[in-house]
Amino acid sequence: MTTRSAPASLAEAAPFDSRELRDTLGRFATGVTVVTALAPNGMAIGLTVSSFNSVSLEPPLILWSLSADSPNREAFEAAHYYAVNVLAADQADVSNQFAARLADKFEGVDWRPGVGGAPLLSGCCAWFEVKNTQRVAGGDHLIFIGEVVGIDRDPSRAPLLFHDGRYRLLGDAPL
């Protein structure tokens, strides 16, 4: 086990590399989402995202982040609306498909258009339809902050989780 105590000052902080930071961030369990939108040319686009979070209930705001060098960056910036599809426990294959560099990530994926045409993927445990309102530079990522304009959920479907570099399932036993 690697343990680091809090430094007395920033000058005493122990150095770490980006791999160590990534591995440490991986200790935080997250849900798995696919963010989707329509590109300016009308083509459906999407990618797997675990950096999704609520920001505010009033007004209803969420955020997610995208690598600044993503080939989808300009299309997501231009989209008026996007959807956050929260994947269900049996959708690891969907996560992998949208994480891959494929010409058509939607091949074989059932979906319907939501607000502004943003694709809502079938079989998810929750959906957020979002107006694309703000973007903030955040290091090597672009942070999207959006206003939630529609929601839906399927309480019968458990979420897909990601922890320590692997997909996980939610246990039913409460603490």
N, C-alpha and C positions, 0 to 999 in steps of 0.2 A: 504494500500500500504506500502510495506517495502522499506525504503530508506536508503542507506548507503553512507555517504560522503567519499571521498578519505581520508585516514589517512595521518597524517603529516609524519609518518615514518612507516616502517614495524612492529616495536614493538607495535604500536598502532592499528594494523589491528584487526578488530573484528573477532572472530572465527565463523566458519560456518561448518555445517556437510555436508556429501555427498548427502543427500536427498535435502537440500536447494540448493546446487550447481547444482544438476540435474534439479531441478525445474526452476532455473534461466537460465540454458542452454536451457531449453525447450521454453523459450521466443523467441529464435532464430528460425525462420521458416526455414525448410529444405525441399529439395526434398526427395523422397524415392526411393531407389535403391535395386536391388537384385544383389549381386555379385555371379558369378557362375564360376565353373572351372571343370576340370576332375581330380579326385583323382588319385594317382599312380596306383590303381587297375582298372582304367577306369570308375569308377562310377561317375556320375554327382553329384556335390555337390553345395550348394548355401545357402545363408542367406541374410536376410534383413539388409540393412545398410543405415543409414542416415548420417554417418560421411564420406561423399564423397566430394572431392574438387579438383579444378584445382590447379596445382602448377606452370606450365610453358607452354608457347606456343612454345618456341624454346629452347630445344627440347620439344615435346609435352608430358608433364608429368601430371599425376593425383595422388591423394592419397586417401586412405580410411583406417579405423582402425578396428581391430578385437580384441576382448577380449583375453588376454593372456592365459586364461584357457578354451578357446573355444575347443570343441572336433574336430573342423575342422581346427585348427591351422596348424598342421603338413601337412595336405593335401594342404592347400593353400600355405604354404611355398614351398612345392615341385612342385607345378604347374608351368609350363613354361609360360602359358598364363592364363588369366582370362577375364571375361566379366563383365562390369558394365551395367546393364539393368535399365534404368531410367523408373520407372513405370508411367503409364498414370492414369488419374483421376479415371477411372473405375476399377482399379486394386488393391483396398484395400484388397480384398480377397487373391490375390497373395502375397501381403506383409505379411498378417497374416499367410499364409501357410508356407512361408519361414522363418518366425520368430519363428514358433512353433518347438518343439522338436519331429519331425516325422522321422520314419525310411526312408520313401521315400518322400521327399519334392516335387519331380517332378511329383507325381501322378496326372494325369488329366491336366497337364500343357503342352501346345504346345510349342515346341522349335526346333531350328535347330542348328547344330554345327557351330561355328565360328572358328577363328584362333586357332589352337592347340586343336580343339574340344570343346572349352569353349561354354557352352550353351547360345544361344541368344533367350530370351523369346519372344514369339509372343505378339503383342498388345501394346508394350511399346512405349513411345514417343521419346526415344533416346537410342542408344547403343554405347558403347565404347569397342573395343577389345584391350587388353592391355598385353604387355610383362612384366612379373613379374621380375623387376630389383633390387629393394632394399627393405629392411625391417629394421625398426628402432624401438628399444624398446622405449616405451613412457608410463611410469608408469604402470598401469594395462592393457595396450593395446599394440598391435603390429601395427605399422604404415606401410602400404604397399605403396610404391611409384613405379609406373609403367609407362612405355613408351607406349603411345597410338599408335597403329599400324593400326587401322581401326575405322571408325565412320559411323554412319547412324542415321537418325532421321525421324520422321513422324510429320511434322508441323501441321497436322490436329488434333493431339491428345494433349490435355492439360495435364500437369504433376499432379501427386498426391503430395500433400504437407503434412508435419507433423508439428504441432505447439501446444504447451501446452498439450501434451499427446494425441492429437486427430488428425485424418486425416482431411485435409482441401482441398478446391478447390480454384484454382486461379480465381480471379475475372477478368472480361474483362475490367473494367474501369481503364484507366491509370491515374496516379496522375498528 
